[in-house]
Amino acid sequence: MTDTYVRLVPLPPKVEGVTLPNDDGSFDIYINSRLSPARQQETLAHEMRHIRHDHFYLDMELGRMERQADGEALNAVLHPPAGMLPCFRSEDALAHWLGMLCTQLGIEL
């Protein structure tokens, strides 16, 4: 499991949450302290889905990542652009990526 540090901080009104990856593979999640407790929980779940879907290591359109973190199932092939290699923070992240790719291509592992 990846280390994740959650902090409640006052953010601008339109910013509900922000996640930043760290060099050691951990993540800092900042949740707007001005939100209701229920909205803070929803925002935390959204930010955790960004981590779970490896959005910090994929070359994917931001809008698609946001929709996926909101729970929308995306039918996107996660190939890196020509000349680029995907980067994974762990073997688990690589296995997750390969599993999603195989599912999208209809290949059984």
C-alpha distances in whole Angstrom, upper triangle without the diagonal:
4,6,9,12,15,19,22,24,28,28,30,31,30,27,24,21,20,16,17,14,15,16,13,10,10,11,14,15,19,21,24,26,29,27,28,25,25,25,22,20,21,20,17,16,17,15,12,14,15,11,10,14,13,16,16,17,19,23,23,26,25,26,25,21,22,24,21,19,22,21,24,23,24,26,25,25,22,25,25,28,31,30,27,24,20,18,14,11,10,11,9,10,14,14,13,16,18,18,19,22,23,23,25,27,28,27,25,23
4,6,10,13,16,19,22,25,25,28,29,28,24,22,19,17,13,13,11,11,12,10,7,6,8,11,13,16,18,22,24,27,26,27,24,24,24,21,19,20,19,15,15,16,14,11,13,13,9,10,13,11,14,13,14,17,21,22,24,22,25,23,20,21,23,20,18,21,21,23,23,24,26,25,25,22,24,23,26,29,29,25,22,19,16,13,9,9,12,10,10,14,15,14,16,19,19,19,22,24,24,25,28,29,28,27,24
4,7,10,13,17,19,23,23,26,27,27,23,21,18,16,13,12,10,10,12,9,8,5,6,9,11,14,16,20,21,25,24,25,23,23,23,19,18,20,18,14,15,17,14,11,14,14,11,12,15,14,16,15,16,20,23,24,26,24,26,25,21,22,24,22,19,22,22,25,26,26,29,27,28,25,27,26,29,32,31,27,25,22,18,15,12,12,15,14,14,17,18,17,19,22,22,23,25,27,27,29,31,32,31,31,28
4,7,10,13,16,19,19,22,24,23,19,17,14,13,10,10,9,10,13,11,9,6,5,6,7,11,13,16,18,21,20,22,19,20,19,16,15,16,14,11,12,14,11,9,12,12,9,11,15,14,15,14,16,19,22,22,24,22,23,23,19,19,22,20,17,19,20,23,24,25,28,27,27,24,27,26,29,32,31,28,25,22,19,17,14,15,18,16,15,19,20,18,20,23,23,23,26,28,28,29,31,33,32,32,30
4,7,10,13,16,17,20,22,22,18,16,13,12,10,10,10,11,14,13,12,8,6,5,6,8,11,14,15,19,18,20,18,19,18,15,14,16,14,11,13,15,12,11,15,14,12,15,18,17,17,16,19,22,24,24,26,23,25,25,21,21,23,22,18,21,22,25,27,27,30,29,30,27,30,29,31,34,34,30,28,25,22,20,17,18,21,20,19,22,24,22,23,27,27,26,29,31,31,32,35,36,36,35,33
4,7,10,13,14,17,19,19,15,13,10,10,9,11,12,13,17,16,15,11,8,6,5,6,7,11,11,15,15,16,14,16,15,11,11,13,11,8,11,13,10,10,14,14,13,15,18,18,18,17,20,23,25,25,25,22,24,24,20,19,22,21,17,19,21,24,26,27,30,29,31,28,31,30,32,35,35,32,30,27,24,22,19,21,24,22,21,24,26,23,25,28,28,27,30,32,32,32,35,37,37,36,35
4,6,10,11,15,16,17,14,12,10,10,10,12,14,15,18,18,17,14,11,8,6,5,6,9,9,12,13,15,13,16,14,11,12,14,12,10,14,15,12,13,17,16,16,19,21,21,20,19,22,25,27,26,27,23,25,26,22,21,23,23,19,20,23,26,28,29,32,32,33,31,33,32,34,37,37,33,32,29,27,25,22,24,27,25,24,28,29,27,28,32,31,30,33,36,35,35,38,40,40,40,38
4,7,9,13,14,15,12,10,9,11,12,14,17,18,22,22,21,17,14,11,9,6,5,6,5,9,10,12,11,13,12,9,11,13,11,10,14,15,13,15,18,18,18,21,23,23,22,21,25,27,29,28,27,24,25,26,23,21,23,24,20,20,23,26,29,30,33,33,35,32,35,34,36,39,39,36,35,32,30,28,26,27,30,28,27,31,32,29,30,34,34,32,35,38,36,37,40,41,42,42,41
4,6,10,12,13,11,10,9,10,13,14,17,18,22,23,22,19,16,12,10,6,6,5,5,8,10,13,13,16,14,11,14,16,13,13,17,17,15,17,20,19,20,23,24,24,23,22,25,27,29,28,27,24,25,26,24,21,24,25,21,22,25,28,30,31,35,34,36,33,36,34,36,39,39,36,35,32,30,29,27,29,32,31,29,32,34,31,32,36,36,34,36,39,38,38,42,43,44,44,43
4,7,9,11,9,10,10,12,15,16,20,21,25,26,25,22,19,15,13,9,8,5,5,6,9,12,14,16,14,12,15,17,14,15,18,18,17,19,22,21,22,25,26,26,24,24,27,29,30,29,28,24,24,27,24,22,24,26,22,22,26,28,31,32,35,35,37,35,37,36,37,40,40,37,37,34,32,31,29,32,35,33,31,35,36,34,34,38,38,36,38,41,40,40,43,45,46,46,45
4,6,8,6,7,8,9,13,15,18,20,24,25,24,21,18,15,12,9,8,5,7,8,10,13,15,17,14,12,16,16,13,14,18,16,15,18,20,19,20,24,24,24,22,21,25,26,27,26,24,20,21,24,21,19,22,23,20,20,24,26,29,29,33,32,34,32,34,33,34,37,37,34,34,32,30,30,28,31,34,32,30,33,35,32,32,36,36,34,36,39,38,37,40,42,44,44,43
4,6,5,8,10,11,15,17,21,23,26,28,27,24,21,18,15,12,11,8,10,9,11,15,17,18,15,14,18,17,14,17,20,18,17,20,22,21,22,25,26,26,23,23,26,27,27,26,24,20,20,23,22,19,22,23,21,20,24,26,29,29,33,32,34,32,34,33,34,37,38,35,35,33,32,31,30,33,36,34,32,35,37,34,33,37,37,35,37,40,39,38,41,43,44,45,45
4,6,7,10,13,17,19,23,25,29,30,29,26,23,20,17,13,11,8,10,8,9,12,15,16,13,13,17,16,13,16,19,17,17,21,22,21,23,26,26,26,24,24,28,28,28,26,24,20,20,23,21,18,21,23,20,19,23,25,28,29,32,32,34,33,35,34,35,38,39,36,37,34,33,33,32,35,37,35,33,36,37,34,34,38,37,35,37,40,38,37,41,43,44,45,45
4,6,9,11,15,18,21,24,28,29,28,25,22,19,16,13,12,9,12,10,10,14,16,16,13,13,16,15,12,15,17,15,15,19,20,18,21,24,24,24,21,22,25,25,25,23,21,17,16,19,18,15,17,20,17,16,20,21,25,25,29,28,31,30,32,31,32,35,36,33,34,31,31,31,30,33,35,33,31,33,35,32,31,35,35,32,34,37,35,34,38,39,41,42,42
4,6,8,11,14,18,20,24,26,24,22,18,15,12,10,9,7,10,10,10,13,15,16,12,11,14,13,10,13,15,13,12,16,17,16,18,21,21,21,18,18,22,23,23,21,19,15,15,18,16,13,16,18,15,15,19,20,24,24,27,27,29,27,30,29,30,33,34,31,31,29,28,27,26,29,32,30,27,30,32,29,28,32,32,30,32,35,33,32,36,38,39,40,40
4,7,11,14,17,20,24,25,23,20,17,14,11,9,6,5,9,9,7,11,12,12,8,8,11,10,6,9,12,10,10,13,15,14,16,19,19,20,18,18,22,22,23,21,20,16,16,18,16,13,15,17,13,13,17,19,22,23,26,26,29,27,30,29,30,34,35,32,32,29,27,27,26,28,31,28,26,29,30,27,27,31,31,28,30,33,32,31,35,36,38,38,38
4,7,10,14,16,20,21,19,17,13,11,7,5,4,6,9,11,10,13,13,13,10,8,11,10,6,7,10,9,7,11,12,11,13,16,17,17,15,15,19,20,21,20,19,15,16,17,14,12,15,16,12,13,16,19,21,22,25,25,27,25,27,27,28,32,32,29,29,26,24,23,22,24,27,25,23,26,27,24,25,28,28,26,28,31,30,29,33,35,36,36,36
4,7,10,13,17,18,16,14,10,8,6,5,7,9,12,14,13,16,16,17,14,12,13,13,9,9,12,10,7,10,12,10,11,15,15,15,13,12,16,17,18,17,17,13,15,16,13,12,15,16,12,14,17,19,22,22,25,24,25,23,25,24,26,29,29,26,26,23,21,20,19,22,25,23,21,24,26,23,23,26,27,25,27,30,29,29,32,34,35,35,34
4,7,10,13,15,12,10,7,6,4,6,9,12,15,17,16,19,18,19,16,14,14,14,11,9,12,10,6,9,11,8,8,12,13,12,10,9,13,15,17,16,17,14,16,16,13,12,16,15,12,15,17,19,21,21,24,23,24,21,23,22,24,27,27,24,23,20,18,17,15,18,21,20,17,20,22,20,20,24,24,22,24,28,27,27,30,32,32,33,32
4,6,10,12,10,9,6,5,6,8,12,14,17,20,20,22,22,22,20,17,18,18,14,13,15,14,10,11,13,10,10,13,14,12,11,9,12,14,16,17,17,15,18,18,15,15,18,18,15,18,20,22,23,23,26,24,24,21,23,21,23,26,26,22,21,19,16,16,14,17,20,19,17,20,22,20,20,24,25,23,25,28,28,28,31,33,33,33,32
4,7,8,7,6,4,6,9,12,15,18,20,23,23,25,24,25,22,20,20,20,17,15,16,15,12,12,14,11,9,12,13,11,10,7,10,13,15,16,18,16,19,19,15,16,20,18,16,19,21,23,24,23,25,23,23,20,21,20,22,24,24,20,19,16,13,12,10,13,17,16,14,17,19,18,18,21,23,22,23,26,27,27,29,31,31,31,30
4,5,6,5,6,7,11,13,17,20,22,25,25,27,26,27,25,22,22,23,20,18,19,19,15,15,17,14,12,15,16,13,14,11,12,16,18,20,21,20,23,23,19,20,24,22,20,23,25,27,27,27,29,26,26,23,24,22,24,26,25,21,20,18,14,13,11,14,17,17,15,18,21,20,20,23,25,24,26,29,29,30,32,34,33,33,31
4,6,7,9,11,14,17,21,24,26,29,29,31,30,31,29,26,26,26,23,21,22,22,18,18,20,17,14,17,18,15,15,12,13,16,18,21,23,21,25,25,21,23,26,24,22,26,27,29,29,28,30,27,27,23,24,21,23,25,24,20,18,17,13,12,10,13,16,17,16,17,21,20,20,23,25,25,26,29,30,30,32,34,33,33,31
4,6,9,11,15,18,21,24,26,29,29,31,30,30,29,26,25,26,24,21,22,22,18,17,19,17,14,17,18,15,17,14,14,18,20,23,25,24,27,26,23,24,27,25,23,26,27,29,29,29,31,28,28,24,25,23,25,27,26,22,20,18,14,12,9,11,15,15,14,17,19,19,20,23,24,25,26,28,30,30,32,34,33,32,30
4,7,10,13,16,20,23,25,28,28,30,28,28,27,24,23,23,21,18,19,19,16,14,16,14,11,13,14,11,13,11,11,15,18,20,22,21,24,23,19,21,24,21,19,23,24,26,26,25,27,25,24,21,22,20,23,26,24,21,18,15,12,10,6,8,12,12,11,14,16,16,16,19,21,21,23,25,26,27,29,30,29,29,27
4,7,10,13,16,20,22,25,25,26,24,25,24,21,20,21,18,15,17,17,13,12,15,13,10,12,15,12,14,12,13,17,20,21,23,21,24,23,19,20,23,21,18,22,23,25,25,26,28,26,26,23,24,23,26,28,27,23,21,18,15,13,9,11,15,14,13,16,18,17,18,21,22,22,24,27,27,28,30,32,31,31,29
4,6,10,13,16,18,21,21,23,21,22,20,17,17,18,15,12,14,14,10,10,12,11,8,11,13,12,12,10,13,16,19,19,21,18,21,21,17,17,20,19,16,19,20,23,24,24,26,25,25,22,24,23,25,28,28,24,22,19,16,14,11,14,17,16,14,18,20,18,19,22,23,22,24,27,27,28,30,32,32,31,30
4,7,10,13,15,18,18,20,19,20,18,15,16,17,14,11,14,14,10,10,14,12,11,14,16,14,14,12,15,18,21,21,22,19,21,22,18,18,21,20,17,19,21,24,25,25,28,27,28,25,27,25,27,31,30,26,25,22,19,18,15,17,21,19,18,21,23,21,22,26,26,25,27,30,30,30,33,35,35,35,33
4,6,10,12,15,15,17,16,17,15,11,12,13,10,8,11,11,7,8,12,11,10,13,15,14,14,13,16,19,21,20,21,18,19,20,16,15,18,18,14,16,18,21,23,24,27,26,27,24,27,26,28,31,31,28,26,23,21,19,17,19,22,21,19,22,24,21,22,26,26,25,27,30,29,29,33,34,35,34,33
4,7,9,12,12,15,14,15,13,10,12,13,10,9,12,12,9,11,14,13,13,16,18,18,16,16,19,21,23,22,22,19,20,21,18,16,19,19,16,17,20,23,25,26,29,28,30,27,29,28,30,33,33,30,29,26,24,23,21,23,26,24,22,26,27,25,25,29,29,28,30,33,32,32,35,37,38,38,37
4,6,9,8,11,10,12,10,7,9,10,7,7,11,11,9,11,14,14,15,17,19,19,18,18,21,23,24,23,23,19,20,21,18,16,19,19,15,16,19,22,24,25,29,28,30,28,31,30,32,35,36,32,32,28,27,25,23,25,28,26,24,28,29,26,27,31,30,28,31,34,33,32,36,37,38,38,38
4,5,6,9,10,12,9,7,11,11,9,10,13,13,12,15,17,17,18,21,22,22,21,21,24,26,27,25,24,20,21,23,20,17,20,21,17,17,20,23,26,27,31,30,33,31,33,32,34,37,38,35,34,31,30,28,27,29,32,30,28,31,32,29,30,34,33,31,34,37,35,35,38,40,41,41,41
4,5,8,9,11,10,8,11,13,11,12,15,16,15,17,20,20,21,23,25,25,24,24,28,29,30,29,28,24,24,26,24,21,23,24,20,20,23,26,29,30,34,34,36,34,37,36,38,41,41,38,37,34,33,31,29,31,34,32,30,34,35,32,33,37,36,34,37,40,38,38,42,43,44,44,43
4,7,9,11,10,9,13,14,12,14,17,17,17,19,22,22,23,25,27,27,26,26,30,31,32,30,29,25,25,27,24,21,23,25,21,20,24,26,30,31,35,35,37,35,38,37,39,42,43,40,39,36,35,34,32,34,37,35,33,36,37,34,35,39,38,36,38,41,40,39,43,44,45,46,45
4,6,8,6,6,9,10,9,11,14,14,15,17,19,20,21,23,25,26,24,25,28,29,30,28,27,23,23,24,22,19,21,22,19,17,20,23,26,28,32,32,35,33,36,36,37,41,42,39,38,35,34,32,31,33,35,33,31,34,35,32,33,36,35,33,36,39,37,36,40,41,43,43,43
4,5,5,6,9,10,10,12,14,15,16,18,20,21,23,24,26,27,26,27,31,31,33,31,29,26,25,26,24,21,22,23,20,18,21,24,27,29,33,33,36,35,38,38,40,43,44,41,41,37,36,34,33,34,37,34,32,36,36,33,34,37,36,34,37,39,37,37,41,42,43,43,43
4,5,5,6,9,10,11,12,14,15,16,19,20,21,22,24,26,25,26,30,31,32,31,30,26,26,27,24,21,22,23,19,18,20,23,26,29,32,33,36,34,38,38,40,43,44,41,40,36,35,33,31,32,35,32,30,34,34,31,32,36,34,33,36,38,36,36,40,41,42,41,41
4,5,5,6,9,10,11,13,14,15,17,19,20,21,23,25,24,26,29,30,31,29,28,25,24,25,22,19,20,20,17,15,17,20,23,26,30,31,33,32,36,36,38,42,43,40,39,35,34,32,31,32,34,31,29,33,33,29,31,34,32,30,34,36,33,34,37,38,39,39,39
4,5,5,6,8,10,10,12,14,15,17,19,20,21,23,22,23,27,27,28,26,25,22,21,22,20,16,17,18,15,13,15,18,22,24,28,28,31,30,33,34,35,39,40,37,36,33,32,30,29,31,33,30,28,31,32,28,29,33,31,29,32,34,32,32,36,37,38,38,38
4,5,5,6,9,10,10,12,14,15,17,18,20,21,20,21,25,26,27,26,25,21,21,22,20,17,18,18,15,14,16,20,23,25,28,29,31,30,33,33,35,38,39,36,35,32,30,28,27,28,31,28,26,30,30,27,28,32,30,29,32,34,32,32,36,37,38,38,37
4,5,5,6,9,10,10,12,15,15,16,18,20,20,21,24,25,27,25,25,22,21,22,19,17,18,17,14,13,15,18,21,23,27,27,30,28,32,32,34,38,39,36,34,31,29,27,26,27,29,25,24,28,28,25,26,30,28,26,30,32,30,30,34,34,36,35,35
4,5,5,6,9,10,11,13,15,15,17,19,18,20,23,23,25,23,22,19,18,19,16,14,14,14,11,9,11,15,18,20,24,24,27,26,29,30,32,36,37,34,33,29,28,26,25,26,28,25,24,27,27,23,25,28,26,24,27,30,27,28,31,32,33,33,33
4,5,5,6,9,10,11,13,14,15,17,16,17,21,21,23,21,20,17,16,17,14,12,13,14,10,9,12,15,18,20,23,24,26,25,28,28,30,34,35,31,30,27,26,24,23,25,27,24,22,26,26,23,24,27,26,24,27,29,28,27,31,32,34,34,33
4,5,5,6,9,10,11,12,14,16,15,16,19,21,23,21,21,18,18,18,15,13,15,14,11,11,13,17,19,21,24,24,26,24,28,28,30,33,34,31,29,26,24,22,21,22,24,22,20,24,24,21,22,26,25,23,26,29,27,27,31,32,33,32,32
4,6,5,6,9,10,10,12,14,14,16,19,20,22,20,20,18,17,17,14,12,13,12,8,9,10,14,16,18,21,22,24,22,26,26,29,32,33,30,29,25,24,22,21,21,23,20,19,22,22,19,20,23,22,20,23,26,24,24,28,29,30,29,29
4,5,5,7,9,10,11,13,12,14,17,17,19,17,17,14,14,13,11,9,10,9,5,6,8,11,14,15,19,19,21,20,23,24,26,30,31,27,26,23,22,20,20,21,23,20,18,21,22,18,19,22,21,19,22,25,23,23,26,27,29,29,29
4,5,5,7,9,10,11,10,11,15,15,18,16,16,13,14,14,11,9,12,11,7,9,11,14,16,17,20,20,22,20,23,23,25,28,29,26,25,21,20,18,17,19,21,19,16,20,21,18,18,22,21,19,22,25,24,23,27,28,29,29,29
4,5,5,6,9,10,10,12,14,16,18,17,18,16,17,16,12,12,13,11,8,10,11,14,16,17,20,20,21,19,22,22,25,29,29,26,24,20,19,17,15,17,19,16,14,18,18,15,16,20,19,18,21,23,22,22,26,27,27,27,26
4,5,5,6,8,9,11,13,14,16,15,16,14,14,13,10,9,10,8,5,8,8,11,12,13,16,16,18,16,20,20,23,27,28,24,23,19,18,16,16,17,18,15,13,16,17,13,14,17,16,14,17,20,18,19,22,23,24,24,24
4,6,5,6,5,8,10,11,13,12,13,11,12,11,7,8,10,8,6,9,10,12,13,13,16,15,17,15,18,18,20,24,25,21,20,16,16,14,14,16,18,15,12,15,16,13,13,17,17,15,17,20,19,19,22,24,25,25,24
4,5,5,6,7,9,11,14,14,16,14,16,14,11,12,14,11,9,13,13,15,16,16,18,17,18,15,18,18,21,24,25,21,19,16,14,12,11,12,15,12,10,13,14,12,12,16,16,15,17,20,20,20,23,24,25,25,23
4,6,8,10,11,12,15,15,17,16,17,15,11,13,14,11,9,12,12,14,14,14,17,16,17,14,18,18,21,25,25,22,20,16,15,12,12,12,13,10,8,12,12,9,10,14,13,12,15,17,16,17,20,21,22,21,20
4,5,8,9,9,12,11,13,13,14,12,9,11,12,8,8,11,11,12,11,11,13,12,13,11,14,15,18,21,22,19,17,14,13,11,12,13,14,11,9,11,12,8,8,12,12,10,12,15,14,14,17,19,19,20,19
4,5,6,7,10,10,13,13,15,13,10,12,14,11,10,14,14,15,15,14,16,14,14,11,13,13,16,19,20,16,14,11,10,8,9,10,12,10,7,9,11,9,8,12,13,11,13,16,16,16,19,21,21,21,20
4,5,5,8,8,10,9,11,10,7,9,12,9,9,13,14,14,14,13,15,13,13,11,13,12,15,18,19,16,15,11,11,10,11,14,16,14,11,12,15,12,11,14,15,13,14,18,18,17,20,22,23,24,23
4,6,8,9,12,10,14,13,10,12,15,13,12,16,17,18,18,17,18,16,16,13,14,13,15,18,18,15,14,11,9,9,10,13,15,15,11,13,16,14,12,16,18,16,17,20,21,20,23,25,25,26,25
4,7,9,12,12,15,14,11,14,17,15,14,18,19,19,19,17,18,15,14,11,12,10,13,16,15,12,10,7,6,6,8,11,13,13,9,10,13,12,10,13,16,14,15,18,19,18,20,23,23,24,22
4,6,9,10,13,11,9,13,15,13,14,17,17,17,16,14,15,12,11,7,9,7,10,13,14,10,10,7,8,9,11,14,15,15,11,11,14,12,9,13,15,13,12,16,17,16,18,21,21,22,22
4,7,9,12,11,10,13,15,14,15,18,19,18,17,14,15,11,11,8,8,6,7,11,12,9,10,8,10,12,15,17,18,18,15,14,17,16,12,15,17,15,14,18,19,17,18,22,22,24,24
4,6,8,7,7,10,11,11,12,15,16,15,14,11,12,9,10,8,9,8,9,13,15,13,13,11,13,14,17,19,20,20,16,16,18,16,13,16,17,14,14,18,18,15,18,21,22,24,24
4,6,5,6,9,10,11,13,14,16,14,15,12,13,11,12,11,12,12,12,15,17,15,17,15,16,18,20,22,24,23,19,20,22,19,16,19,20,17,17,21,20,18,20,23,25,27,27
4,5,5,6,9,10,10,12,14,14,15,13,15,13,15,14,15,15,15,19,20,18,19,17,17,18,20,22,24,23,19,21,23,20,18,21,22,18,19,23,22,20,23,25,27,29,29
4,5,5,6,9,10,11,13,11,13,11,14,13,15,15,17,17,17,21,23,21,22,19,21,21,23,25,27,25,21,23,24,21,19,22,22,19,20,23,22,20,22,25,27,29,30
4,5,5,6,9,10,11,9,10,8,10,9,12,12,14,15,16,19,22,20,20,17,19,19,21,23,24,22,19,20,21,18,16,19,19,15,16,19,18,16,19,21,23,25,26
4,5,5,6,9,10,9,10,9,12,10,13,12,14,15,16,20,22,19,19,16,17,17,18,20,21,20,16,18,19,16,14,18,18,14,16,19,18,16,20,22,23,25,25
4,5,5,6,9,9,11,11,14,13,16,15,18,18,20,23,25,22,22,20,20,20,20,23,24,22,19,21,22,19,18,21,21,17,19,22,21,19,23,25,26,28,28
4,5,5,7,6,8,8,12,12,15,15,18,19,21,24,27,24,24,21,22,21,23,24,25,23,20,22,22,19,18,21,20,16,18,21,19,17,21,23,25,26,27
4,5,5,5,6,6,10,10,13,13,16,18,20,23,25,23,22,19,20,19,20,21,22,19,17,18,19,15,14,17,16,13,15,18,16,15,18,20,22,23,24
4,5,7,9,10,14,14,16,15,19,19,22,25,27,24,23,20,20,18,19,20,22,19,16,19,19,16,15,19,18,15,18,20,19,18,21,23,24,25,25
4,6,9,11,15,15,19,18,22,23,24,28,30,27,27,23,23,22,23,24,25,22,20,22,23,19,19,22,21,18,20,23,20,19,23,24,26,27,28
4,6,9,13,14,17,17,21,22,25,28,30,27,26,23,24,22,23,23,24,21,19,21,21,17,17,20,18,15,18,20,17,17,21,21,23,24,25
4,6,10,12,15,16,19,21,23,26,29,26,26,23,24,23,24,25,25,22,20,22,21,18,17,20,18,15,17,19,16,15,19,20,22,23,24
4,7,9,12,13,17,19,22,25,27,25,24,21,22,21,23,24,23,21,18,20,19,15,15,17,15,11,14,15,12,11,15,16,18,19,21
4,6,9,10,14,16,18,21,24,22,21,19,21,20,22,23,23,21,18,19,18,15,14,15,14,11,12,14,12,10,13,15,17,19,20
4,7,9,12,15,17,20,23,21,21,18,21,21,23,24,23,21,19,18,18,15,13,14,13,10,10,12,10,7,10,12,15,17,19
4,6,9,12,13,16,19,17,17,15,18,18,21,22,21,20,17,17,17,14,12,13,13,9,9,12,11,7,10,13,15,17,19
4,6,9,11,14,16,15,14,13,16,16,20,20,20,19,16,15,15,13,10,11,11,8,6,9,10,7,8,11,13,16,17
4,6,9,12,14,12,11,9,12,13,16,17,17,16,13,12,13,11,8,9,11,8,6,10,11,9,11,14,14,17,17
4,6,9,11,9,9,8,11,13,17,18,18,18,15,13,14,14,10,10,13,11,8,12,13,11,12,15,15,18,18
4,7,8,6,6,6,10,12,16,17,18,18,15,13,16,15,12,13,16,14,12,15,17,15,15,19,19,21,21
4,6,6,8,9,12,15,19,21,21,22,19,17,20,19,15,16,19,17,15,18,20,17,18,21,22,24,24
4,6,8,11,14,17,21,23,23,24,21,19,21,21,18,18,21,20,17,20,22,20,19,23,23,25,25
4,7,10,13,17,20,22,22,24,21,19,22,22,19,19,22,21,19,22,24,22,22,25,25,27,26
4,7,9,13,16,18,19,21,17,16,19,19,16,17,20,19,17,20,22,21,21,24,23,26,25
4,6,10,13,15,15,17,14,12,15,16,13,14,17,17,15,18,20,19,19,22,21,23,22
4,7,10,12,13,14,11,9,12,13,10,11,14,14,13,16,18,17,18,21,20,21,20
4,7,9,11,12,9,8,12,13,10,12,16,15,15,18,20,20,20,23,22,23,21
4,6,7,9,6,6,9,10,9,11,14,14,14,17,19,19,20,22,21,22,19
4,7,8,6,8,11,11,11,14,16,16,17,20,21,22,23,25,24,24,21
4,5,5,6,9,10,11,13,14,16,17,18,20,21,23,24,22,22,19
4,5,5,6,9,10,10,12,14,15,16,18,20,21,22,20,19,16
4,5,5,6,9,10,10,12,14,15,16,18,20,21,19,18,15
4,5,5,6,9,10,11,12,14,15,17,18,20,18,18,16
4,5,5,6,9,10,10,12,14,15,16,18,16,16,14
4,5,5,6,9,10,10,12,14,15,16,14,13,11
4,6,5,6,9,10,11,12,14,15,14,14,12
4,5,5,6,9,10,11,12,14,13,14,12
4,5,5,6,8,10,10,12,10,11,9
4,5,5,6,9,10,10,9,9,8
4,5,5,6,9,10,10,11,11
4,5,5,6,8,8,10,11
4,5,5,6,5,7,7
4,5,5,6,7,9
4,6,8,10,12
4,6,9,11
4,7,10
4,7
4
